[in-house]
Amino acid sequence: MHTHERILDETGIEVSDLEAAHYQAIKAIQELRQEGEDEEVDWRGWQLEVTDAAGNVLLAIPLDTAQH
């Protein structure tokens, strides 16, 4: 059984293009990791999704990869 939990950012931010969205997403992931360092958060299976105003997913970045 797989459980899917979503934590939505109702406010979000507006960016000029997909490159700027990717940059802001990586920055948000870094901030999440810094906040969770004390708690040893397990990010396996989590991802950060970047959507447009209509809710279409433009980017999906796994939180458990070392690239951030």
C-alpha positions in Angstrom: 0.0 0.0 0.0 1.3 3.4 -1.0 0.3 6.5 0.8 0.5 9.9 -1.0 0.6 12.9 1.2 0.8 16.4 -0.2 1.8 19.6 1.5 0.6 22.5 -0.6 2.1 26.0 -0.7 -1.1 28.0 -1.3 0.8 31.2 -1.7 3.7 30.1 -4.0 5.9 32.5 -5.9 5.7 33.8 -9.4 8.8 33.5 -11.6 9.5 34.6 -15.2 10.5 31.2 -16.7 11.1 27.5 -16.0 14.8 28.1 -15.3 13.9 30.6 -12.5 11.3 28.1 -11.2 14.0 25.4 -11.1 16.4 27.7 -9.2 13.7 28.6 -6.7 12.8 24.9 -6.2 16.4 23.9 -5.5 16.7 26.8 -3.1 13.5 25.6 -1.3 14.8 22.1 -1.1 18.0 23.3 0.5 16.0 25.3 3.0 13.9 22.2 3.8 17.0 20.1 4.3 18.5 22.7 6.7 15.3 22.9 8.7 15.2 19.1 9.0 18.8 18.5 9.8 18.2 18.2 13.6 15.4 15.7 13.1 17.1 13.4 10.5 14.2 13.6 8.2 13.8 10.7 5.7 13.1 12.3 2.3 12.8 9.0 0.4 9.7 9.1 -1.8 9.1 12.9 -1.4 9.4 15.3 -4.3 8.9 19.0 -4.8 6.6 19.8 -7.7 6.6 23.1 -9.5 3.2 23.9 -11.1 1.7 26.6 -13.3 -1.3 28.7 -12.3 -3.6 25.9 -13.6 -2.0 23.3 -11.4 -0.1 21.5 -14.2 3.2 20.0 -13.0 6.1 21.6 -14.8 9.0 20.1 -12.7 9.1 17.3 -10.2 12.4 17.1 -8.2 12.9 14.2 -5.8 14.0 15.3 -2.3 16.1 12.2 -1.6 18.8 12.7 -4.3 22.2 14.1 -3.5 22.2 16.7 -6.3 20.8 19.4 -4.1 
